[in-house]
Amino acid sequence: TLIGYSRGTLGVPIALAVAAGIEIVAVHLLLPWPVARLILDLLGLYALVMILGLLAGRIVRPHLLSDRHLVLRSGPHVCARLPLDAVARVRRDRQLGSTGAEVLEHNSGAVLALAGPDGTSLTLDLARPVEVSVPGYPWSEPEHREVDAVRLHVDDPDVAARLIAATATATSATASASP
């Protein structure tokens, strides 16, 4: 089952793509030197491709819920593969503050935050620590950490909470019934 997280996060990248497109046309028409025009056109196209790639990454790489795992993503980066038997509780919980993928330290332990522009909308309390990673710079390896909870932004928090809770309950029932 796919769980989207792009709603509400596309406004800024779309505005940047439109601005980059206008900039490419303006530079091309206003700059009289052909070599400088070509270099700036190529840089503008590169920026436009990067913005559209960021936009596409959030749309075509949603979170994935299977019968055993919940795969959490931030664009193309897989942040965590949560075993569903590690999910103790799923609750609708709006948290403001962070606006990206990061591991936050709290009194109760570390929390993976996969936020949208208006924070997170769902919290998964974990029965045991799970290893996660968050994307950093493209040239650096992601840092791996253990967390006790996950906060994430999803398109429809009510539906996502019901799906994750039901699948986690079914996984726990199947695991306890098997010898």
C-alpha positions as CSV (number, residue, x, y, z in Angstrom):
1,T,0.0,0.0,0.0
2,L,1.3,3.4,-0.9
3,I,1.2,6.3,1.5
4,G,1.8,9.6,-0.1
5,Y,3.5,12.6,1.5
6,S,3.6,15.2,-1.3
7,R,0.4,17.2,-0.6
8,G,1.2,20.6,0.6
9,T,4.9,20.3,-0.2
10,L,4.7,21.1,-3.9
11,G,4.0,24.8,-3.8
12,V,7.6,26.1,-3.3
13,P,9.2,23.7,-5.9
14,I,6.6,24.6,-8.5
15,A,7.1,28.4,-7.8
16,L,10.9,27.9,-8.1
17,A,10.5,25.9,-11.4
18,V,8.4,28.7,-12.8
19,A,10.9,31.4,-11.7
20,A,13.8,29.3,-13.1
21,G,11.9,29.1,-16.5
22,I,11.3,32.8,-16.6
23,E,14.9,33.5,-15.6
24,I,16.2,31.3,-18.5
25,V,14.1,33.1,-21.0
26,A,15.0,36.6,-19.6
27,V,18.7,35.9,-19.5
28,H,18.6,34.4,-23.0
29,L,16.8,37.5,-24.4
30,L,18.7,40.2,-22.5
31,L,22.3,39.0,-22.5
32,P,24.2,40.2,-25.6
33,W,27.3,37.9,-25.3
34,P,26.7,34.5,-26.8
35,V,29.2,32.6,-24.6
36,A,27.9,34.1,-21.4
37,R,24.3,33.5,-22.6
38,L,25.1,29.8,-23.3
39,I,26.7,29.3,-19.9
40,L,23.9,30.9,-18.0
41,D,21.3,29.1,-20.1
42,L,22.9,25.7,-19.2
43,L,23.2,26.6,-15.5
44,G,19.5,27.7,-15.5
45,L,18.5,24.4,-17.2
46,Y,20.5,22.5,-14.7
47,A,18.7,24.3,-11.8
48,L,15.4,23.6,-13.4
49,V,16.2,19.9,-13.8
50,M,17.2,19.7,-10.1
51,I,14.0,21.4,-9.0
52,L,11.9,19.1,-11.1
53,G,13.8,16.1,-9.8
54,L,13.1,17.2,-6.2
55,L,9.4,17.6,-7.1
56,A,9.3,14.2,-8.8
57,G,11.1,12.5,-5.9
58,R,8.3,13.3,-3.5
59,I,5.6,12.2,-5.9
60,V,7.0,9.0,-7.3
61,R,8.6,7.7,-4.1
62,P,5.9,7.5,-1.5
63,H,6.1,5.6,1.8
64,L,5.4,1.9,1.3
65,L,3.3,-0.3,3.7
66,S,3.7,-4.1,3.2
67,D,2.5,-6.9,5.4
68,R,5.7,-6.9,7.4
69,H,7.4,-3.5,7.0
70,L,6.7,0.2,6.6
71,V,9.3,1.8,4.4
72,L,9.7,5.5,5.1
73,R,11.3,7.7,2.5
74,S,12.4,11.2,2.0
75,G,12.4,11.6,-1.8
76,P,14.6,8.8,-3.2
77,H,16.3,8.1,0.2
78,V,15.0,5.2,2.3
79,C,15.1,6.6,5.8
80,A,13.8,3.5,7.6
81,R,12.4,0.0,7.1
82,L,10.2,-0.3,10.2
83,P,9.2,-3.8,11.1
84,L,5.5,-3.6,11.9
85,D,5.9,-5.7,15.0
86,A,8.0,-2.8,16.4
87,V,5.1,-0.3,16.1
88,A,3.5,0.0,19.5
89,R,1.0,2.8,18.8
90,V,0.0,4.9,15.8
91,R,-1.6,8.3,16.6
92,R,-2.6,11.4,14.8
93,D,-0.4,14.0,16.3
94,R,0.3,17.4,14.7
95,Q,3.8,18.7,15.5
96,L,5.2,22.0,14.2
97,G,8.8,22.9,14.2
98,S,10.9,20.8,11.8
99,T,10.4,21.0,8.1
100,G,12.7,18.3,6.8
101,A,14.1,14.9,7.5
102,E,16.1,14.8,10.7
103,V,16.6,12.9,14.0
104,L,15.6,15.0,17.0
105,E,16.7,14.4,20.6
106,H,14.1,14.4,23.3
107,N,13.9,13.4,26.9
108,S,12.2,10.2,26.0
109,G,14.8,9.3,23.3
110,A,15.6,10.0,19.7
111,V,12.8,10.7,17.2
112,L,12.9,10.5,13.4
113,A,11.0,13.5,11.9
114,L,10.0,13.3,8.3
115,A,8.2,16.6,8.1
116,G,6.5,18.6,5.4
117,P,6.3,22.4,5.2
118,D,3.8,22.5,8.1
119,G,5.4,19.9,10.3
120,T,4.3,16.3,11.0
121,S,0.8,14.9,11.2
122,L,1.3,11.3,12.4
123,T,3.4,9.8,15.2
124,L,4.5,6.1,15.5
125,D,5.6,5.1,19.0
126,L,7.9,2.1,18.8
127,A,8.1,-0.9,21.1
128,R,11.8,-1.1,20.6
129,P,14.5,1.1,19.0
130,V,14.8,0.9,15.2
131,E,17.8,2.0,13.1
132,V,17.1,4.9,10.7
133,S,19.1,7.3,8.5
134,V,18.4,10.7,7.1
135,P,19.8,12.1,3.9
136,G,22.6,14.6,4.1
137,Y,24.7,16.1,1.4
138,P,25.0,14.0,-1.8
139,W,28.7,13.4,-1.2
140,S,28.4,12.2,2.4
141,E,27.2,8.9,3.8
142,P,23.9,9.2,5.8
143,E,24.3,8.9,9.5
144,H,22.6,5.8,11.1
145,R,20.9,6.3,14.4
146,E,18.5,4.4,16.6
147,V,15.1,6.0,17.4
148,D,12.2,5.3,19.7
149,A,9.5,7.1,17.7
150,V,8.8,8.4,14.2
151,R,6.9,11.5,13.3
152,L,5.9,12.0,9.7
153,H,3.9,14.1,7.3
154,V,1.4,12.1,5.2
155,D,-1.3,13.3,2.7
156,D,-4.2,11.7,4.7
157,P,-3.3,11.1,8.3
158,D,-6.5,9.4,9.3
159,V,-6.4,6.8,6.5
160,A,-2.6,6.3,7.0
161,A,-3.1,5.8,10.8
162,R,-5.9,3.2,10.3
163,L,-3.9,1.3,7.6
164,I,-0.7,1.2,9.6
165,A,-2.4,0.2,12.9
166,A,-4.5,-2.5,11.2
167,T,-1.5,-4.0,9.4
168,A,0.7,-3.8,12.5
169,T,-2.1,-5.5,14.5
170,A,-2.5,-8.2,11.9
171,T,1.3,-8.8,11.7
172,S,1.5,-9.1,15.5
173,A,-1.4,-11.5,15.6
174,T,0.2,-13.7,12.8
175,A,3.6,-13.6,14.6
176,S,2.1,-14.7,17.9
177,A,-0.1,-17.4,16.3
178,S,2.8,-19.0,14.4
179,P,4.9,-21.6,16.4
